[in-house]
Amino acid sequence: MTTAKKYAHEFKGLAEALGRANHILLATHESPDEDGLGAMLAFANYLDAIGKKYTAYVIGTPPSRLSFLPRFDRLSSVSPAQADALVAFDYGNFARLKLDAIGAKPSFIATLDHHPQDTQKGDVNITDTAFSSTCEIAYHFFKTNGITITKDAATCIYTGMVADTGGFIHSNTSSEVFRIAAELKELGADTELIAKRVLGFASVGAAAAIGLAFSRLTVDKDTHIMYTWLSSRDLEEKHTEFDDIGMLVSMMNHIRATNERVRCVALFKDKNDGMISVSFRSDSEKRFDAGKLVGALGGGGHQYAAATKMKGTLKEAIAKVLQEAKRKNYTATW
Ligand SMILES: [Mn+2]
């Protein structure tokens, strides 16, 4: 049985619940990305088609690089407290939806997520790491219920799948992903444009900031962690923002280091909020369990991609990570 078939009952239950709802709140995590917004706007497309009232809620300003997504202008940072159903996408930890702040108390909750089990919940809860992306789950929701996937929806879904597979590179790129991608292209997704928007440089300034980060690449001799850093001030100088350099850590993970054995890559970001955000990437060649290391540092994630936030300065955060990686062996055991 395919993973999607396993959830046929849930997919049907979700369609029925949406049919009964009066006002549907669509939500994703803070700092929304391609996958969360893609799935959300694919659903917005469907709810428009069936004439349902909905709010596509985002925390803060949605990233302008994704303004090509159909219905991007429907995203709203004003959430209705009166919504009676919630469909939440891609969030991992329920607190990241920040629903308390808006007072929404939906009587029906659905979750579509491909993150590891955390605090996802719902009357319908489809949380499974076997899916490449939340957009892949959205695709199966439409297919299972015999709902036509329009060109707009295909564009949204393809965008999330390209982003979360790193352009069909990461280990979550299953044969099913390629099959779905082919179908979405046939349905009208502009695959060239989407790939350029998702994987390309957002601006000259973003490229310059990435260049600066690359010029600082350092391989620690003891732990074989390759790292670099960027601060808010760096980004200001280059007239760009953290939202626009999201692919940097994946690009670091694609560097084939022939002279230095790199076991893990790490990007340290000083966002000027008293915390240092750190993203880690590994892969099957590196054989390093980034998830375990990050777990010891108070963050979360899985073997190949994990992240945490640490108090202090950039220097202190780097020292702390290297110290922990030296203290214990984080070689992958799978
Ligand atoms: Mn995702």
Boltz pocket constraint, residues with backbone or C-beta under 6 A from the ligand:
constraints:
  - pocket:
      binder: B
      contacts: [[A, 35], [A, 36], [A, 90], [A, 114], [A, 132], [A, 133], [A, 134], [A, 164]]
      max_distance: 6.0
